[in-house]
Amino acid sequence: MADQKSDSKADAKAAKAAAKAEAREARGKRAEERSGGGVKAGVSTLRTRVAQVVWLVFVVAALFLAVGALLIALDANRDNGLVKFILDGANTVDLGIFSRNNGIKDFTGNNADVKNALFNWGIGAIVWLVVGRVLERIIRP
């Protein structure tokens, strides 16, 4: 009977020690989850943020080109500050390749300015979006 009591006490101590070890392990896992899983998670988070910023920059460039083409097509007042800002921004992000005046395609005749803006800046906006998405996918983990 004495052996049974000592065995019961030993089993109880072992069970208690196992419970403490499980509790410590659970606390360690929770702390690791809160900290982001270490360096690997930190790098992953950084790459995700950089990818988001890259995508945002490319979308803004495409928006400048698209809105600029729309403003040219609608014959917006070019003396207006906002219109001037958007057209200047579009001229900057067209990189000379998609220029309204000397772009991929140069229309002549009636409404050539509108056609040039819609075609060249439209193609430029699409290129900005495609390149931006490709870079975003390369950068993102």
N, C-alpha and C positions, 0 to 999 in steps of 0.2 A: 504494500500500500504506500509506503514511503517512496518507493521508486516511481509509482504513478504520479504522486504529487510533484516530485522533482521533474519528471517528464512533462507534466502539465505546465509547471513554471517555465521550463526551458522553451516549450512550444509557445507560451504566451509572450516570452521575451523575444523570441525569433519573429513572431507575428508583429509585435510592436516595432521592432527594428525594421522590418520590411515596410511597414506602414510609414515610418519616418523617412525611409529612403525614397519611397514613392512620392511623398509630399515634397521632399527636396527636389526631386527630378521634375515634378510638375511646376514648382516655383521657378526652376531654371528655364524650362521651356517657355513659360509665360514671360519671363524677363527677356529671353531671346526674341520672342515675337514682338514685344514692345520696342526693342532696340532695332528692329528691322532685320534681324538675322545676320548681323555682322557686316563685314566689308563687302561681301558679294551683293547683298541687298542694297547697300549704300551706292555701289557703282550702278546697279540696275536702276535705282531711283534717279540718279544723276543723268544717266543716258535717256531715260524717259522724259525728264524735264527738258534736256537739250533738244530732243526730237520734237517736243511740243513747240519750243521756241522757234526752231528752224521752220516747221510747218506754218506757224503763224506769220513769220516774215514773208514766206513765199505767197501765202494767201493775200496778205496786204498788198504785195506787189501786183498780183493778178487783179485785185480789186481796183487799184489805181488805173490799170490799163482798161479794164472793162467799163468803169464809170467814166473815164476820160473819153472813150469811144462813144459812149452814150451821150455825153455832153456835146461832143462834136456833131453827132447825128441830130440832136435836138436843137442845134444852133444856139447854145446857151450863151449868155452875156459874158464875154471873155474879160470884161472889166470888173466883174464881181470877184471879190477876194477868194471865196471858196472855190469857184470855178477855176480861177487862175492857179490856186494851190494844187488842185487835182490835176490839171493839165500839165503843170510843171513837174509834179510827181510822176505822172505817166511818161513824160518825156525823159525823165531820169531813169526809170526802170525799164524802158524799152531797149536799153543797152545799144542803141544804134542799129541793131539787127532788125528790130520790129518798128523802126521809125515810121512815123506818119508821112514824112516827106521823102524818104529814101529807104523804104523798107524792102521786104521780100517781094512784094508786088506793088507796082506803081501804076495806078489807074490814071486815065486822062479823060477829058470831056466833062460833061455835066456831073456835078456833085463829086468830082474826083477826090476832094478833100475828105468828104464823108466816107466814101468807099475805102480810101486808103486807111483812115482811122479805124473803121469797123473791121476791115480785113487784117491789117498788120497788127493792130493792138489786140484784136480778138485772138489771133494765132499766138501772139506773145503771152496773153493771159493763160491760154491753155498750156503753153510750154512751161510757164512758171508753176502752174499747178501740178503738172506731171513730174517735173524735176523735183519739186518740193516733196511730193508724196514718195518718190523713190528714195530721196535722201532721208526722209523721216523713217521709212521702213528699214533702211540700212543702219541708222543710228539707234533706233529703239531695240531693246533687248528681246 
